[in-house]
Amino acid sequence: MALWIQPRASRDEVVGERDGAIAIRLQAPPVDGAANAALVRFIAARLGMAPRDVQLVRGLSGRRKWVTVAGLEAAVVRQRLLCV
């Protein structure tokens, strides 16, 4: 699933969609993987899952990232993130 991340935001939140990706703002800075770790924790918390079930598969150093969630299809994850 495609995500667009804005680090150093005032709070962690899903803000909608941007160019077909789910837009997420994170407080964490994009330094030493802090934003990536915060993203995994944020998605896991929003889905009620363990962080180990969320895997960042592409986009480690950019704003555009791709994740997979164990046991859930992308459409289900998208719906849950946008509707919570």
Backbone hydrogen bonds, N-H to C=O, Kabsch-Sander energy under -0.5 kcal/mol:
donor,donor_aa,acceptor,acceptor_aa,energy
3,L,65,K,-3.0
4,W,22,I,-2.8
5,I,63,R,-2.5
6,Q,24,I,-2.4
8,R,28,A,-1.9
9,A,26,L,-2.9
13,E,11,R,-0.5
13,E,25,R,-2.3
15,V,13,E,-0.5
15,V,23,A,-2.7
16,G,23,A,-0.8
18,R,21,A,-2.9
21,A,18,R,-1.8
22,I,2,A,-2.0
23,A,16,G,-2.7
24,I,4,W,-2.7
25,R,13,E,-3.1
26,L,6,Q,-2.6
31,V,29,P,-1.7
34,A,31,V,-2.1
35,A,29,P,-0.8
37,A,33,G,-2.4
38,A,34,A,-2.3
39,L,35,A,-2.3
40,V,36,N,-2.1
41,R,37,A,-2.2
42,F,38,A,-2.7
43,I,39,L,-2.7
44,A,40,V,-2.3
45,A,41,R,-2.4
46,R,42,F,-2.5
47,L,43,I,-1.9
48,G,44,A,-0.8
48,G,45,A,-0.7
49,M,44,A,-2.9
53,D,50,A,-2.2
54,V,51,P,-1.6
55,Q,53,D,-0.5
55,Q,68,T,-2.8
57,V,55,Q,-0.7
57,V,66,W,-2.5
58,R,66,W,-1.5
62,G,59,G,-0.7
65,K,3,L,-2.5
65,K,63,R,-0.6
66,W,58,R,-2.4
67,V,1,M,-1.9
68,T,55,Q,-2.3
70,A,53,D,-3.0
72,L,69,V,-1.8
77,V,73,E,-2.1
78,R,74,A,-2.8
79,Q,75,A,-2.1
80,R,76,V,-2.4
81,L,77,V,-2.6
82,L,78,R,-2.2
83,C,79,Q,-1.5
84,V,80,R,-0.7
